[in-house]
Amino acid sequence: MRVVVDTNVIVSAMRSPSGRNRQVLRACLEGRLQPILGQALFSEYEDVLGRDALFAGTPLSLVERQDLLDAFFHVTEWVRVYYLWRPNLRDEGDNHVLELAVAGSASAIITNNVSDFQRTELRFSEVRILRPDEIMKELI
C-alpha cells in the first residue's frame, strides 16, 4: 500500500520505542507499507528531526535519529509534485502532504492529526486519512 507518512508520525516513532507510530515506521522499513516522499516532506523531516529540544529526554541521539531517518529514506519512493492544489487545507503547512499523496497515487496519509485534513475545499476520495492505529489494523 502506497502511503504518505506525516511528520508527526515519524517524530512520535522516534520519541517512543513502542506504540502504533513506531509500528508504522517498522512496517515501512519491513516493506509492508510503501512510503512515498517528495521534496517538501523530505525538507520537513530533516528540519524537525534536527531539533534537539524536541527530542530532549528521548532514547535516540541525533546521530541515531539521522540513521533511522536514512533507513526510512532508503525504502521510500521519490515522487515529484508537478501540480499544486492550493489553497485547499486550512493550514497551508499541510497542503504539501496532500499534494504528495495525490501526485504519488497514495492510498492513505498516515497522521496523528486527522482533523487537519478533514476540512478541505477539494476532495480526493482515493486518498484516505488514517491514524496509525487504523492503518495497523489493516495490516494485521
DAZI-V91987 format. One record per helix or strand of 2 or more residues. SS is the DSSP state (alpha for helix, beta for strand). FROM is the first residue (numbers start at 1). LEN is the number of residues. If there is no record, write none. Layout:
ss: <SS/SS>
from: <FROM/FROM>
len: <LEN/LEN>
This chain:
ss: <beta/alpha/alpha/beta/alpha/alpha/alpha/beta/alpha/beta/alpha/beta/alpha>
from: <2/7/20/34/39/52/62/77/92/108/114/128/132>
len: <4/9/10/4/11/4/14/2/12/3/4/3/8>
